Amino acid sequence: MGSRLLGRPGKGNGLGADPSVLRRKPKSSRGRSALAVHPASAGKWAAVALRELACLESNMLDNKAASHFVTSGALLFKAAMANQMDQVLTAISEIPRGQAGVRLWRIPALEPVLARNGSLGSIAEQILGSCARPVRAILFDKSTEANWSLGWHQDRTICVKQRQEAPGFGPWTVKNGMIHVAPPFELLARMVTLRAHIDDVPATNAPLVIAPGSHRFGRVAIDQIDELVAKCGQVVCLASAGDVWAYATPILHASDVASAPMSRRVLQVDYAADNLPYGLEWLGV
Ligand SMILES: O=C(O)CCC(=O)C(=O)O
C-alpha cells in the first residue's frame, strides 16, 4: 500500500464530534490521577485492547487494518521487529542504561531497521507512503530503578536542524542541545510514531495507555484532555519483545511507572513524509 493514510480530515474536529470507533463505554478519567488505568485494572483493559484494536500477525497492512488505524490511531504489528532485534541491540549497546529518553542519531546499526525495507521503515511506508522517512528516534529505558510516569498528553514537537522563524511554528525549545519546535498541528497529524518493543510489556511494565480515536480531535487544550479521554475510553498497549505498535502521532497517551522488576526498553521512531516549509529542515535520525 503506497498511499498516505493519515492527515485526512476526520469526523472529530471538536469535542462535540463522536468518532464511530468509540463503541466501548468510556471509563471516565475525571477526578482521578492523570493516568487513570492502574496496573491492577490493566488486565481487563488489555483484553479490550486485543479485541478492539487490530493486531496484525505480519508486517503487511491490509485494507481493514488500514481503515482501523485511520479511525483508532493505533495498530499492533506482532513480532514485526523480531528478525532485526540483534541490530537494535547492537545499536543501543553503547548507550548507558536507565535513561529516561535518549535521542539516537547517526547510529549505523539502526539504518537497516529504519530503512524502507527494514522492519520499521516498511511499516511507516505502508502508512505514510513512499516518501516516509524517520525524523526522530528515542530510546526509552524504563525500569523500577529508572522510573517515571507521564500524564495524558499529545506529542507536539519536532526536531529541526536550525531555528528559523516560520509562520505557525513555535514555541521553540532546546533539549539536550537539539532544537525543537511545535509545528502546525496538521503536520503532526500526518506523522506516525512507531514504538518497537525490546522487552516484554505486561500490564505491570508501564505499557503505553492511549485514548483511541483522540488523534482525530486536533490539538486538545489541557483543560479538555480529561473530557476527551472519558469520551474515547482507554486502551492499554501490551506488547511482547519484537512487537511494534504504530500510533498516529497526535494520539492522547500516558504511561505509568513500571512495577515489575524488569526493564522496559522501547525504541520510538517518528516518521514523516512531508518536507518542512520555509527552509526548515528535519534534524533526522
Ligand atoms: O515511554 C513512555 O513511558 C512514555 C513516552 C511518552 O509518552 C512520550 O514520549 O511522549
The ligand as an SDF file (V2000), in Angstrom:
LIG
                    3D

 10  9  0  0  0  0  0  0  0  0999 V2000
    7.5970    5.5140   27.1180 O   0  0  0  0  0  0  0  0  0  0  0  0
    6.9580    6.1240   27.9530 C   0  0  0  0  0  0  0  0  0  0  0  0
    6.8970    5.7650   29.1130 O   0  0  0  0  0  0  0  0  0  0  0  0
    6.1610    7.3250   27.5900 C   0  0  0  0  0  0  0  0  0  0  0  0
    6.7400    8.0950   26.4730 C   0  0  0  0  0  0  0  0  0  0  0  0
    5.8410    9.2440   26.1140 C   0  0  0  0  0  0  0  0  0  0  0  0
    4.7320    9.3200   26.4790 O   0  0  0  0  0  0  0  0  0  0  0  0
    6.3300   10.3020   25.2620 C   0  0  0  0  0  0  0  0  0  0  0  0
    7.4880   10.3030   24.8880 O   0  0  0  0  0  0  0  0  0  0  0  0
    5.5650   11.2160   24.9400 O   0  0  0  0  0  0  0  0  0  0  0  0
  1  2  2  0
  2  3  1  0
  2  4  1  0
  4  5  1  0
  5  6  1  0
  6  7  2  0
  6  8  1  0
  8  9  2  0
  8 10  1  0
M  END
$$$$
